[in-house]
Amino acid sequence: MIFNKNTLFIGKVIHHFEQLPSTNSFANDLLAKNKPSEGTVISASNQVAGKGQHGSIWETSANQNITLSVILYPTFLLPKHQFWLSQAVALAVRDFVSAILPQKEVFIKWSNDIYVGDKKIAGILIQNSISRNGIANSIIGIGLNVLQSEFEFKGLRQATSLFLEKQQAYNLDYLKYELFWHLESRYLQLKANKIHQIQSDYMEVLYKYKIPHRYELPNGEQFTGIIQGIEPNGQLVINRNGELLSFGIKEVRFL
């Protein structure tokens, strides 16, 4: 694996802090004041109020993990194609983890969590600002477990880290630049309208794709189903006893 590949714009401007409540919130404040250059990164050694998708907790220990946000301007995407950006970013983080752990199975768990085997190693929170004709700006928040070996929250008992998977120490700054390269590569692929390749790559590494698995609905009902695909709007399609059901985020839970 070759580190420190050069990028064209992602990571050329970095605002780093020892501690922040949330890198996404700081990026949002930055956008409200001016227009930072595309690829501007906000990172924190310790993020004390990080959030996952839809308000879920993202636990991270100080100086042990990568917690950062990247500002992008995907104005070339229509609002209805927001999920394409989500797929490209998820693939980039998955590419990055797989390059470090080539002997491991690395998946994207719908919609954009990154798993090593059955354990979560990274989470992504994308916040898009929509204009009339497209996506005005996007804040790409990424939390990646690197050196952390213990996770306190009960719900994170299935979490893992690069250290736990490979028993190797890592330089966090070094890893960030490798991550930037993967992000930029997939973003440029999206910008070049190589949508079919992105969608194909995404399905190839989708967690539990075409494999029977147990799921739970918000009302507590559980069922066994098989993931059949992804709707254009990003909804997950599950076959339950011959019936195709589509689910949005938080409308179905993996068991």
GUVEX-893318 format. One line per 5 residues: their letters; for each residue x, y, z of N, C-alpha, C. Coordinates in nm, 2 decimals, m for minus. Each point is the difference from the previous one (the first is absolute). Layout:
<sites>
a) X Y Z X Y Z X Y Z  ...
</sites>
This chain:
<sites>
mifnk) 0.08 m0.12 0.00 m0.08 0.12 0.00 0.09 0.13 0.00  m0.03 0.09 m0.09 0.08 0.12 m0.01 m0.07 0.11 0.07  0.06 0.07 0.09 m0.06 0.11 0.07 0.03 0.13 m0.06  m0.07 0.10 0.04 0.02 0.14 m0.04 0.00 0.02 m0.15  m0.10 m0.06 m0.07 m0.02 0.03 m0.14 m0.05 0.15 m0.01
ntlfi) 0.04 0.07 m0.10 m0.04 0.14 m0.02 m0.14 0.01 m0.04  m0.07 0.10 0.05 m0.14 0.03 m0.04 0.01 0.14 m0.07  m0.11 0.02 m0.08 m0.02 0.13 m0.07 m0.06 0.11 0.09  m0.09 m0.04 0.09 m0.07 0.10 0.08 m0.04 m0.05 0.14  m0.03 m0.12 0.01 m0.05 m0.04 0.14 0.12 m0.01 0.09
gkvih) m0.01 0.07 0.11 0.11 0.01 0.10 0.11 0.10 m0.02  m0.02 0.08 m0.11 0.10 0.11 m0.02 m0.01 0.11 0.10  m0.13 0.02 0.05 m0.02 0.09 0.12 m0.06 m0.08 0.11  0.07 0.00 0.12 m0.05 m0.08 0.11 0.00 0.10 0.12  m0.12 0.00 0.07 m0.01 0.06 0.13 m0.01 m0.11 0.10
hfeql) 0.11 m0.01 0.08 0.01 m0.10 0.10 m0.02 0.06 0.14  m0.07 m0.08 0.09 m0.02 0.05 0.13 0.02 m0.12 0.10  0.05 0.03 0.12 0.02 m0.10 0.10 m0.13 m0.05 0.04  m0.10 0.09 0.01 m0.14 m0.05 0.04 m0.11 0.09 m0.06  m0.10 m0.07 m0.05 m0.12 0.06 m0.05 m0.12 m0.08 0.04
pstns) m0.12 0.07 0.02 m0.12 m0.07 0.02 m0.03 m0.09 m0.12  0.01 0.06 m0.12 m0.03 m0.08 m0.12 0.07 0.07 m0.12  0.07 m0.08 m0.08 0.07 0.06 m0.12 m0.11 0.04 m0.10  m0.11 m0.08 m0.01 m0.10 0.04 m0.10 m0.07 0.14 0.04  m0.02 0.02 0.13 m0.06 0.13 0.04 0.10 0.11 m0.03
fandl) 0.13 m0.02 0.02 0.10 0.10 m0.03 0.00 0.03 m0.15  m0.01 m0.10 m0.08 0.00 0.02 m0.14 m0.12 0.08 m0.04  m0.12 m0.03 0.06 m0.12 0.07 m0.03 0.01 0.15 0.03  0.06 0.03 0.12 0.03 0.14 0.04 0.09 0.07 m0.10  0.10 m0.08 m0.05 0.10 0.06 m0.10 m0.08 0.03 m0.13
laknk) m0.08 m0.08 m0.04 m0.08 0.02 m0.12 m0.09 0.12 0.01  m0.05 0.02 0.12 m0.10 0.11 0.02 0.07 0.14 0.00  0.13 0.00 0.02 0.08 0.12 0.00 0.06 0.04 m0.13  0.05 m0.10 m0.07 0.06 0.02 m0.13 m0.01 m0.13 m0.09  0.08 0.00 m0.11 0.00 m0.12 m0.08 0.14 m0.06 0.00
psegt) 0.03 m0.09 0.09 0.13 m0.07 0.01 0.03 m0.07 m0.14  0.13 m0.01 m0.03 0.03 m0.07 m0.12 m0.04 m0.15 0.01  m0.04 m0.06 m0.12 m0.05 m0.13 0.00 0.12 m0.10 0.05  m0.04 m0.09 0.08 0.10 m0.09 0.06 0.05 0.04 0.13  m0.05 0.11 0.05 0.04 0.05 0.14 m0.03 m0.10 0.10
visas) 0.09 m0.03 0.09 m0.02 m0.11 0.10 0.00 0.07 0.14  m0.10 m0.04 0.09 0.00 0.03 0.14 0.02 m0.13 0.07  0.11 0.00 0.09 0.02 m0.12 0.07 0.02 0.03 0.15  m0.02 m0.10 0.08 0.02 0.02 0.15 0.06 m0.13 0.06  0.10 0.03 0.09 0.06 m0.11 0.07 m0.10 m0.06 0.10
nqvag) m0.09 0.08 0.05 m0.11 m0.05 0.09 m0.13 0.07 m0.04  m0.09 m0.08 m0.04 m0.14 0.05 m0.04 m0.09 m0.05 0.12  m0.06 0.10 0.07 m0.07 m0.04 0.12 m0.15 m0.01 m0.02  m0.05 0.04 m0.11 m0.15 m0.01 m0.02 m0.02 m0.04 m0.15  0.07 m0.10 m0.04 m0.02 m0.05 m0.14 m0.13 m0.08 m0.01
kgqhg) m0.05 0.01 m0.12 m0.13 m0.06 m0.02 0.01 m0.09 m0.13  m0.07 m0.11 0.01 m0.02 m0.09 m0.12 m0.12 0.04 m0.07  m0.05 m0.08 m0.08 m0.12 0.03 m0.08 m0.12 0.01 0.09  m0.08 0.11 m0.03 m0.13 0.02 0.07 0.02 0.00 0.15  0.11 0.07 0.05 0.01 0.03 0.14 0.06 m0.11 0.08
siwet) 0.04 m0.12 m0.06 0.06 m0.10 0.08 0.14 0.04 0.05  0.05 m0.07 0.10 0.12 0.04 0.07 0.12 m0.06 m0.08  0.11 0.08 m0.02 0.12 m0.05 m0.05 0.11 0.02 0.11  0.04 m0.12 0.06 0.09 0.01 0.11 0.14 0.00 m0.06  0.09 0.09 0.05 0.14 0.00 m0.04 0.08 0.05 0.12
sanqn) 0.12 m0.07 0.02 0.09 0.04 0.10 0.10 0.10 m0.05  0.05 0.09 0.08 0.09 0.11 m0.04 0.13 m0.06 m0.05  0.05 0.06 m0.11 0.13 m0.03 m0.06 0.01 m0.15 m0.05  m0.11 m0.06 m0.02 0.01 m0.14 m0.04 m0.06 m0.03 m0.13  m0.09 0.09 m0.05 m0.07 m0.03 m0.12 0.00 0.12 m0.10
itlsv) m0.05 m0.03 m0.12 m0.02 0.11 m0.09 m0.14 0.05 0.00  m0.01 0.13 0.03 m0.13 0.07 0.00 0.01 0.13 m0.07  m0.06 0.00 m0.12 0.02 0.12 m0.08 m0.13 0.02 m0.09  0.00 0.12 m0.06 m0.10 0.03 m0.10 0.06 0.07 m0.12  m0.05 m0.03 m0.12 0.05 0.05 m0.12 m0.12 0.08 m0.07
ilypt) 0.04 0.12 m0.04 m0.10 0.09 m0.07 0.01 m0.02 m0.15  m0.11 m0.03 m0.07 0.00 m0.02 m0.14 m0.11 0.08 m0.06  0.01 0.02 m0.13 m0.10 0.08 m0.08 m0.05 m0.09 m0.12  m0.08 m0.10 0.03 m0.05 m0.09 m0.11 m0.12 0.06 m0.08  0.02 0.12 m0.05 m0.11 0.07 m0.07 m0.04 m0.07 m0.13
fllpk) 0.08 m0.09 m0.04 m0.03 m0.08 m0.13 m0.11 m0.10 0.03  m0.03 m0.03 0.13 m0.10 m0.10 0.03 m0.14 0.06 0.03  m0.10 m0.06 m0.06 m0.14 0.04 0.03 m0.03 m0.04 0.14  m0.09 0.07 0.07 m0.04 m0.04 0.14 m0.05 m0.15 0.01  m0.07 m0.04 m0.11 m0.05 m0.14 0.00 0.12 m0.11 0.00
hqfwl) 0.12 0.05 m0.03 0.11 m0.09 m0.02 0.10 0.01 0.12  m0.05 0.04 0.12 0.08 0.02 0.12 0.06 m0.14 0.03  m0.07 m0.11 m0.02 0.05 m0.13 0.05 0.13 m0.04 m0.08  0.01 0.06 m0.12 0.12 m0.03 m0.08 0.13 0.05 0.07  m0.02 0.11 0.06 0.12 0.06 0.08 0.02 m0.09 0.12
sqava) m0.10 m0.04 0.07 0.01 m0.09 0.11 0.07 m0.13 m0.04  m0.03 m0.06 m0.11 0.06 m0.12 m0.05 0.15 0.02 m0.02  0.03 0.11 m0.07 0.14 0.03 m0.04 0.09 0.02 0.13  m0.06 0.07 0.10 0.08 0.02 0.12 0.02 m0.13 0.08  m0.11 m0.08 0.01 0.01 m0.12 0.07 0.10 m0.09 m0.07
lavrd) 0.00 m0.01 m0.13 0.10 m0.08 m0.07 0.14 0.05 0.02  0.02 0.13 0.01 0.13 0.06 0.03 0.06 m0.04 0.13  m0.09 0.00 0.11 0.05 m0.04 0.13 0.02 m0.15 0.00  m0.09 m0.07 m0.06 0.02 m0.15 m0.01 0.13 m0.03 m0.08  0.03 0.07 m0.11 0.12 m0.02 m0.07 0.12 0.02 0.09
fvsai) 0.00 0.10 0.08 0.10 0.04 0.09 0.03 m0.11 0.10  m0.11 m0.05 0.07 0.01 m0.10 0.10 0.05 m0.13 m0.06  m0.05 m0.03 m0.12 0.04 m0.13 m0.06 0.15 0.00 m0.04  0.05 0.12 m0.04 0.14 0.01 m0.04 0.09 m0.02 0.12  m0.05 0.03 0.12 0.08 m0.02 0.12 m0.02 m0.14 0.05
lpqke) m0.12 m0.06 m0.02 m0.03 m0.14 0.05 m0.03 m0.09 m0.12  0.10 m0.02 m0.09 m0.03 m0.07 m0.12 m0.04 m0.15 0.02  0.03 m0.05 0.11 m0.04 m0.14 0.03 m0.14 m0.02 0.06  m0.06 0.12 0.03 m0.13 0.00 0.07 m0.12 0.03 m0.10  m0.12 m0.05 0.04 m0.12 0.03 m0.08 m0.05 0.14 0.05
vfikw) 0.00 0.10 m0.09 m0.05 0.13 0.04 m0.12 0.03 m0.08  m0.11 0.04 0.07 m0.13 0.02 m0.06 m0.05 0.14 0.02  m0.10 0.04 m0.08 m0.08 0.12 0.03 m0.13 m0.05 0.05  m0.04 0.03 0.12 m0.13 m0.04 0.06 m0.09 0.12 m0.03  m0.11 m0.03 m0.08 m0.09 0.10 m0.04 m0.04 0.09 0.12
sndiy) 0.01 0.14 m0.02 0.03 0.06 m0.13 0.14 0.03 m0.02  0.07 0.04 0.11 0.15 0.03 m0.02 0.08 m0.02 0.13  m0.03 m0.11 0.08 0.09 m0.04 0.10 0.11 m0.09 m0.06  0.12 0.00 0.05 0.10 m0.09 m0.05 0.03 m0.11 0.11  m0.01 m0.12 m0.05 0.01 m0.12 0.09 0.12 m0.08 m0.04
vgdkk) 0.07 m0.06 0.10 0.10 m0.10 m0.03 m0.06 m0.13 0.06  m0.03 m0.09 m0.09 m0.08 m0.12 0.04 m0.13 0.05 0.05  m0.04 m0.03 0.13 m0.12 0.04 0.05 0.01 0.12 0.11  0.12 0.07 m0.01 0.02 0.10 0.10 0.02 0.14 m0.07  m0.06 0.10 0.06 0.01 0.14 m0.06 0.13 0.06 0.03
iagil) 0.07 0.06 m0.10 0.12 0.06 0.01 0.00 0.15 m0.03  m0.10 0.04 m0.08 m0.01 0.14 m0.04 m0.15 0.04 m0.02  m0.03 0.13 0.02 m0.13 0.05 m0.03 0.01 0.13 m0.08  m0.10 0.03 m0.07 0.00 0.12 m0.09 m0.13 0.07 0.02  0.01 0.13 0.02 m0.12 0.09 0.01 0.02 0.11 m0.11
iqnsi) m0.09 0.00 m0.10 0.00 0.10 m0.11 m0.12 0.09 0.02  0.04 0.13 0.00 m0.11 0.11 0.01 0.01 0.08 m0.13  m0.11 0.00 m0.07 0.00 0.07 m0.13 m0.09 0.13 0.01  0.05 0.10 m0.06 m0.08 0.12 m0.01 m0.05 0.01 m0.15  m0.14 0.00 m0.01 m0.06 m0.02 m0.13 m0.04 0.14 m0.06
srngi) 0.03 0.02 m0.12 m0.04 0.12 m0.07 m0.11 m0.04 m0.10  m0.05 0.10 m0.08 m0.10 m0.03 m0.10 0.05 m0.10 m0.10  0.12 0.01 m0.04 0.05 m0.08 m0.12 0.09 m0.11 0.04  0.04 m0.01 0.12 0.10 m0.10 0.04 0.04 0.00 0.15  0.11 m0.06 0.03 0.05 0.00 0.13 0.10 0.11 0.02
ansii) m0.03 0.10 0.08 0.08 0.12 0.01 0.13 m0.04 0.07  m0.01 m0.07 0.11 0.13 m0.05 0.06 m0.03 m0.12 0.09  0.10 m0.07 0.03 m0.01 m0.12 0.08 0.11 0.00 0.11  m0.04 m0.05 0.11 0.09 m0.02 0.11 0.01 m0.15 0.02  0.12 m0.05 m0.02 0.02 m0.15 0.01 0.07 m0.03 0.13
gigln) m0.08 m0.04 0.10 0.06 m0.04 0.13 0.04 m0.14 0.01  0.12 m0.03 0.04 0.06 m0.13 0.01 0.06 m0.03 0.14  m0.05 m0.11 0.06 0.06 m0.05 0.12 0.06 m0.14 m0.02  0.13 m0.01 0.02 0.06 m0.13 m0.03 0.08 m0.05 0.12  m0.03 m0.12 0.05 0.07 m0.05 0.11 0.14 m0.05 m0.04
vlqse) 0.10 0.06 0.06 0.14 m0.04 m0.04 0.07 m0.07 0.12  0.03 0.07 0.11 0.08 m0.06 0.11 m0.09 m0.04 0.12  m0.12 0.04 0.00 m0.09 m0.04 0.11 m0.02 m0.15 0.01  0.01 m0.05 0.13 m0.01 m0.14 0.02 m0.12 m0.04 0.09  m0.06 0.10 0.06 m0.11 m0.03 0.09 m0.11 0.10 m0.03
fefkg) m0.13 m0.05 0.00 m0.11 0.09 m0.04 m0.10 m0.01 0.12  m0.04 0.11 0.06 m0.08 0.00 0.12 m0.14 m0.02 m0.02  m0.06 0.06 m0.10 m0.14 m0.01 m0.02 m0.05 m0.14 m0.04  m0.11 m0.04 0.07 m0.05 m0.13 m0.02 m0.03 m0.03 m0.15  m0.05 0.10 m0.07 m0.04 m0.02 m0.14 0.12 m0.02 m0.09
lrqat) 0.12 0.03 0.05 0.12 m0.01 m0.08 0.08 m0.12 0.03  m0.06 m0.10 0.05 0.07 m0.13 0.04 0.05 m0.07 m0.13  m0.06 0.04 m0.12 0.05 m0.06 m0.12 0.09 0.09 m0.08  0.06 0.10 0.07 0.10 0.09 m0.06 0.14 m0.06 0.00  0.08 0.04 m0.10 0.14 m0.04 m0.01 0.08 0.12 m0.05
slfle) 0.13 m0.02 m0.01 0.09 0.11 m0.04 0.11 m0.07 m0.09  0.08 0.09 m0.06 0.11 m0.05 m0.08 0.10 m0.07 0.09  0.02 0.05 0.12 0.09 m0.06 0.10 m0.05 m0.14 0.04  m0.13 m0.01 0.03 m0.05 m0.13 0.04 0.01 m0.10 m0.11  m0.02 0.04 m0.12 0.01 m0.09 m0.12 0.14 m0.04 m0.04
kqqay) 0.09 0.09 0.02 0.14 m0.03 m0.05 0.11 0.00 0.11  m0.04 0.04 0.12 0.10 0.01 0.11 0.12 0.08 m0.03  m0.03 0.11 m0.06 0.11 0.09 m0.05 m0.04 0.14 0.03  0.11 0.08 0.04 m0.03 0.14 0.03 0.01 0.08 m0.13  m0.07 0.11 0.00 0.00 0.09 m0.12 0.02 0.14 0.03
nldyl) 0.05 0.08 m0.09 0.02 0.14 0.01 m0.13 0.06 m0.06  m0.08 0.07 0.08 m0.13 0.05 m0.05 0.02 0.10 m0.11  0.09 0.09 0.01 0.02 0.10 m0.11 0.03 m0.07 m0.13  0.09 m0.10 0.01 0.03 m0.07 m0.12 m0.12 m0.06 m0.07  m0.08 m0.06 0.09 m0.12 m0.07 m0.06 m0.10 0.10 m0.06
kyelf) m0.01 0.12 0.06 m0.10 0.10 m0.06 0.03 0.02 m0.14  0.13 0.02 m0.04 0.03 0.03 m0.14 m0.03 m0.11 m0.09  0.01 m0.12 0.05 m0.04 m0.12 m0.09 m0.15 0.00 m0.01  m0.07 0.03 0.10 m0.15 0.01 m0.01 m0.04 0.11 m0.09  0.07 0.12 0.00 m0.03 0.11 m0.09 0.01 m0.05 m0.15
whles) 0.10 m0.07 m0.02 0.03 m0.05 m0.14 m0.12 m0.09 m0.05  m0.04 m0.09 0.09 m0.11 m0.09 m0.04 m0.13 0.08 m0.02  m0.03 0.10 0.09 m0.12 0.08 m0.01 0.00 0.08 m0.13  0.12 0.06 m0.03 0.01 0.08 m0.13 m0.02 m0.09 m0.12  0.06 m0.12 0.00 m0.01 m0.09 m0.11 m0.15 m0.04 m0.03
rylql) m0.07 m0.03 0.10 m0.14 m0.04 m0.02 m0.09 0.12 m0.03  0.03 0.12 0.06 m0.07 0.12 m0.03 0.02 0.04 m0.15  0.12 m0.01 m0.05 0.03 0.03 m0.14 m0.07 m0.10 m0.09  m0.01 m0.12 0.04 m0.07 m0.11 m0.08 m0.15 0.04 m0.01  m0.05 0.05 0.11 m0.14 0.04 0.00 m0.02 0.13 m0.09
kanki) 0.09 0.09 0.01 0.00 0.12 m0.08 0.01 m0.03 m0.15  0.07 m0.11 m0.03 0.01 m0.04 m0.14 m0.12 m0.08 m0.05  m0.10 m0.01 0.09 m0.13 m0.06 m0.04 0.02 m0.15 m0.02  0.09 m0.06 0.07 0.02 m0.15 0.00 m0.09 m0.06 0.10  m0.13 0.02 m0.01 m0.10 m0.04 0.10 m0.01 m0.15 0.00
hqiqs) m0.01 m0.06 m0.11 m0.02 m0.14 m0.01 0.11 m0.08 0.07  0.13 0.05 m0.02 0.11 m0.07 0.07 m0.01 0.02 0.15  m0.04 0.12 0.05 m0.01 0.02 0.14 m0.11 m0.09 0.06  m0.12 m0.01 m0.07 m0.11 m0.08 0.05 0.04 m0.15 0.00  0.07 m0.04 m0.11 0.04 m0.14 m0.01 0.10 m0.03 0.12
dymev) 0.10 0.08 0.02 0.10 m0.02 0.10 m0.07 0.00 0.14  m0.10 0.09 0.02 m0.07 0.00 0.13 m0.07 m0.13 0.02  m0.08 m0.05 m0.09 m0.07 m0.12 0.02 0.09 m0.12 0.02  0.12 0.00 m0.06 0.10 m0.11 0.01 0.04 m0.01 0.15  0.00 0.10 0.08 0.06 0.00 0.13 m0.11 0.03 0.11
lykyk) m0.13 m0.01 m0.05 m0.11 0.03 0.09 m0.02 m0.11 0.10  0.00 0.03 0.13 m0.01 m0.09 0.11 m0.13 m0.08 m0.01  0.00 m0.13 0.01 m0.11 m0.10 0.00 m0.08 0.01 m0.13  0.06 0.05 m0.11 m0.07 0.00 m0.13 m0.03 m0.14 m0.05  m0.13 m0.03 m0.03 m0.05 m0.13 m0.05 0.03 m0.12 0.10
iphry) 0.02 0.04 0.13 0.02 m0.10 0.11 m0.12 0.01 0.10  m0.07 m0.11 0.03 m0.10 0.01 0.10 0.05 0.05 0.13  m0.08 0.10 0.06 0.04 0.06 0.12 m0.12 0.05 0.08  0.02 0.02 0.13 m0.11 0.04 0.08 m0.01 0.15 0.01  m0.12 0.06 0.00 m0.02 0.14 0.00 m0.11 0.03 0.10
elpng) 0.00 0.13 0.05 m0.11 0.04 0.09 m0.06 0.13 m0.04  m0.13 0.01 0.00 m0.07 0.12 m0.03 m0.01 0.09 0.13  m0.03 0.13 m0.02 m0.02 0.09 0.11 m0.10 m0.05 0.11  m0.10 m0.08 m0.04 m0.10 m0.04 0.10 0.04 m0.13 0.07  0.13 m0.04 m0.03 0.05 m0.12 0.07 m0.02 m0.13 m0.07
eqftg) m0.07 0.00 m0.11 m0.02 m0.12 m0.08 0.13 m0.04 m0.07  0.03 m0.13 0.01 0.12 m0.05 m0.06 m0.03 m0.10 m0.12  0.09 0.00 m0.09 m0.03 m0.09 m0.12 0.14 m0.03 m0.06  m0.01 m0.11 m0.08 0.12 m0.04 m0.08 m0.02 0.04 m0.14  0.09 0.07 m0.06 m0.01 0.05 m0.13 0.13 m0.01 m0.08
iiqgi) 0.00 0.03 m0.13 0.12 0.01 m0.08 0.00 0.13 m0.07  0.12 0.07 0.01 0.01 0.13 m0.07 0.01 m0.03 m0.15  m0.09 0.07 m0.07 0.00 m0.02 m0.15 0.06 0.11 m0.08  0.01 0.12 0.06 0.06 0.11 m0.07 m0.02 0.13 0.07  0.02 0.11 m0.07 m0.01 0.14 0.06 m0.09 0.08 m0.10
epngq) m0.10 0.07 0.05 m0.08 0.09 m0.08 0.09 0.12 m0.05  m0.04 0.06 m0.11 0.07 0.12 m0.04 0.01 0.11 0.11  m0.10 0.01 0.09 0.00 0.10 0.11 0.08 m0.05 0.12  0.06 m0.12 m0.01 0.08 m0.05 0.11 m0.07 m0.10 0.09  m0.13 m0.02 m0.02 m0.07 m0.09 0.09 0.05 m0.15 m0.02
lvinr) 0.00 m0.07 0.11 0.05 m0.14 m0.01 m0.12 m0.09 m0.03  0.02 m0.09 m0.10 m0.11 m0.09 m0.04 0.03 m0.14 0.05  m0.09 m0.05 0.08 0.01 m0.13 0.07 m0.11 m0.09 m0.05  0.03 m0.12 m0.03 m0.10 m0.10 m0.04 m0.04 m0.08 0.13  m0.13 0.02 0.04 m0.05 m0.07 0.11 m0.11 m0.10 m0.05
ngell) 0.04 m0.12 0.00 m0.09 m0.11 m0.05 m0.07 0.03 m0.13  0.09 0.05 m0.09 m0.05 0.03 m0.14 m0.06 0.14 m0.02  m0.01 0.07 0.11 m0.05 0.14 m0.01 0.12 0.10 0.01  0.01 0.09 m0.10 0.11 0.09 0.00 m0.04 0.13 0.08  0.07 0.03 0.10 m0.03 0.11 0.09 0.12 0.10 m0.01
sfgik) m0.04 0.13 0.00 0.10 0.11 m0.01 0.01 0.07 0.13  0.12 0.03 0.05 0.01 0.06 0.13 0.10 0.12 m0.01  m0.04 0.11 0.07 0.09 0.11 0.02 0.09 m0.02 0.13  0.09 0.10 0.02 0.08 m0.01 0.12 m0.09 0.00 0.12  0.04 m0.08 0.10 m0.07 m0.02 0.13 m0.14 m0.07 m0.02
evrfl) m0.03 m0.05 m0.12 m0.13 m0.07 m0.01 0.02 m0.15 0.01  0.13 m0.04 0.00 0.03 m0.14 0.03 0.13 m0.01 0.06  0.02 m0.10 0.09 0.12 m0.02 0.07 0.06 m0.14 m0.02  0.13 m0.01 m0.03 0.07 m0.12 m0.01 0.01 m0.07 0.14  m0.03 m0.13 0.01 0.02 m0.06 0.13 0.13 m0.09 0.00
</sites>
